[in-house]
């Protein structure tokens, strides 16, 4: 799952709580 691929995807995963990469 492209986490660091698109800013929208990063925010989406972050809001979803699937962020394994704390910003």
BALORO-737955 format. One line per 3 residues: number of its first residue (from 0); their letters; for each residue z negated, x, y negated of N, C-alpha, C. Coordinates in Angstrom, 2 decimals. Layout:
N
NUM) A) Z,X,Y,Z,X,Y,Z,X,Y ~ ...;
This chain:
23
0) XXX) 0.00,0.84,1.20,0.00,0.00,0.00,0.00,0.87,-1.24 ~ 1.06,0.83,-2.00,1.14,1.68,-3.19,0.05,1.36,-4.19 ~ -1.03,2.12,-4.13,-2.13,1.88,-5.06,-1.83,2.56,-6.39;
3) XXX) -1.42,3.81,-6.29,-1.15,4.56,-7.53,0.34,4.54,-7.84 ~ 1.02,3.49,-7.36,2.46,3.39,-7.59,2.74,2.64,-8.89 ~ 2.09,1.50,-9.05,2.27,0.72,-10.27,0.92,0.37,-10.90;
6) XXX) 0.86,0.38,-12.22,-0.38,0.07,-12.94,-0.87,-1.33,-12.58 ~ 0.07,-2.25,-12.43,-0.28,-3.63,-12.08,-0.90,-3.67,-10.69 ~ -0.35,-2.87,-9.80,-0.86,-2.84,-8.42,-2.26,-2.24,-8.41;
9) XXX) -2.48,-1.22,-9.23,-3.79,-0.58,-9.30,-4.82,-1.60,-9.78 ~ -4.48,-2.31,-10.85,-5.42,-3.29,-11.39,-5.63,-4.42,-10.41 ~ -4.55,-4.79,-9.72,-4.64,-5.89,-8.75,-5.57,-5.51,-7.60;
12) XXX) -5.40,-4.31,-7.07,-6.25,-3.86,-5.97,-7.68,-3.66,-6.46 ~ -7.81,-3.20,-7.69,-9.14,-2.96,-8.25,-9.89,-4.28,-8.36 ~ -9.19,-5.32,-8.84,-9.81,-6.63,-8.99,-10.07,-7.24,-7.62;
15) XXX) -9.25,-6.84,-6.65,-9.40,-7.40,-5.31,-10.54,-6.70,-4.58 ~ -10.95,-5.53,-5.09,-12.06,-4.82,-4.48,-11.57,-3.91,-3.36 ~ -10.26,-3.68,-3.31,-9.72,-2.81,-2.26,-9.49,-1.41,-2.80;
18) XXX) -10.06,-1.16,-3.99,-9.85,0.14,-4.62,-10.66,1.23,-3.92 ~ -9.97,2.10,-3.18,-10.66,3.18,-2.49,-10.72,4.38,-3.41 ~ -9.99,4.31,-4.53,-9.93,5.40,-5.50,-10.58,4.97,-6.79;
21) XX) -11.86,5.25,-6.96,-12.54,4.83,-8.18,-11.94,5.54,-9.39 ~ -11.50,4.77,-10.38,-10.86,5.31,-11.58,-11.84,6.04,-12.49;
